[in-house]
Amino acid sequence: MTSPSRLEIRLPDLTRNARWWKSLLEPGCLFGAVVKANAYGLGAARIARCLVDAGADVLLVYSLEEAVELIRAGLTGPMLVFMPTDDPLAEGDAREAVAAGRLQFSADSPRQIEKLRQAARTWGRPIHVHLHLDTGMSRAGLSPTEFRQAVETLTTSDPSLTLRGVYSHLATAEDNLDFAREQDRRLADALTPFREKLPKDLLIHIGSTFVTCRDRQFHRRLARIGLGLYGYGPAAVPGPHLAPPSELSHVVRWVSSIVHVQTYAPGATAGYDRTYRIDQPTRLGIVPVGYGLGYPTALGNKSSVRVLDSTGKPLGHAPLRGKVNMDQVIIDLTDLPAADVGSTAELISADPASDCAVPRLAKLAGTHCYEMLCRISTRVPRVYV
Ligand SMILES: Cc1ncc(COP(=O)(O)O)c(C=O)c1O
């Protein structure tokens, strides 16, 4: 039997979600889709194509390699690389986009600005940059003094670098709006002395999922949305929201099927280290997904799997018994007599009310939705439905 596991990504729901985000933004504010880390593990090229078709104006990636993957896949719109990159011309396939100003680079330190400047001079064409101001994250970025000097130089005497944007990143977008506002104020303060000099179309950006859904203050000229594209995030934070988070759909479903069922007598124990003791006749099933495919070990004896019959009708949730193995989990089917070998097992459900919705699993595993998605092995085929 081949492995029945697959990760379904619902593109129509992704499209609807993207339009929801776009509808929050005032005209003049660009919609940026953050598709770094292989679009949060879901498949950069397909996801980016869908998001651009749904209205994304800019694609944001972490590395030059990620940008090249999208360019090779035929994406021709504006992209910004977040990672401090010394040599933006390192990849031949990206040079045309760099030359056209479509592929733009974050500038994070005076040293890196100098590297970008040298690359542009040697090449004889300007490179488009976004100055990254550190407003409180301490994860790269220019200090206010460095930022002032860089803006000064780029807006007066340096034709080798074109200033396309200035940005910062929030440390507490989810949990502390006060500090997020303080970071936003620091960005605004850093720009105040240059009000007259700055290009009119300068992209000022700071907001991501958790603030963009709550306050237009953070939209500025470009909103950078990642997690929320997949339907996660807004419902987890207190409102008021700019639109009801219930209108977003969860787009990911991780399915497999039950490959073995057996009944055990009281006194038996389930799995490694005998962490689950059986005290009544118990029907246990095997789902061939474990930590080798990215299912968190932290969920052993904690989470459940939603079981569906052959027509797709949900039969209920089957709790995990024992530890998560490399290749399988053991689930308790005692209360689901209709479940059997061949029944569908949802490790991740797209139903937000399910116990195996991503946010609930992430919480149980002591992590967040980002990691839950990114850790799913590329050995699990991504299927776009
Ligand atoms: C610089 C930057 N901007 C935007 C985002 C998107 O954040 P979110 O997925 O919370 O929307 C990220 C994500 O990590 C990021 O690193």
The ligand as an SDF file (V2000), in Angstrom:
LIG
                    3D

 16 16  0  0  0  0  0  0  0  0999 V2000
    9.3850   40.7300    8.0710 C   0  0  0  0  0  0  0  0  0  0  0  0
    8.0820   40.0210    8.0850 C   0  0  0  0  0  0  0  0  0  0  0  0
    6.9870   40.6510    7.6430 N   0  0  0  0  0  0  0  0  0  0  0  0
    5.7870   40.0540    7.6260 C   0  0  0  0  0  0  0  0  0  0  0  0
    5.6350   38.7580    8.0900 C   0  0  0  0  0  0  0  0  0  0  0  0
    4.2680   38.1310    8.0460 C   0  0  0  0  0  0  0  0  0  0  0  0
    3.7810   37.8830    9.3160 O   0  0  0  0  0  0  0  0  0  0  0  0
    2.3750   37.1400    9.4900 P   0  0  0  0  0  0  0  0  0  0  0  0
    2.5790   35.7590    8.9610 O   0  0  0  0  0  0  0  0  0  0  0  0
    2.1430   37.1590   10.9560 O   0  0  0  0  0  0  0  0  0  0  0  0
    1.3980   37.8970    8.6960 O   0  0  0  0  0  0  0  0  0  0  0  0
    6.7370   38.0560    8.5730 C   0  0  0  0  0  0  0  0  0  0  0  0
    6.5760   36.7050    9.0870 C   0  0  0  0  0  0  0  0  0  0  0  0
    7.3140   36.1270    9.8050 O   0  0  0  0  0  0  0  0  0  0  0  0
    8.0060   38.7010    8.5700 C   0  0  0  0  0  0  0  0  0  0  0  0
    9.1020   38.1000    9.0270 O   0  0  0  0  0  0  0  0  0  0  0  0
  1  2  1  0
  2  3  1  0
  2 15  2  0
  3  4  2  0
  4  5  1  0
  5  6  1  0
  5 12  2  0
  6  7  1  0
  7  8  1  0
  8  9  2  0
  8 10  1  0
  8 11  1  0
 12 13  1  0
 12 15  1  0
 13 14  2  0
 15 16  1  0
M  END
$$$$
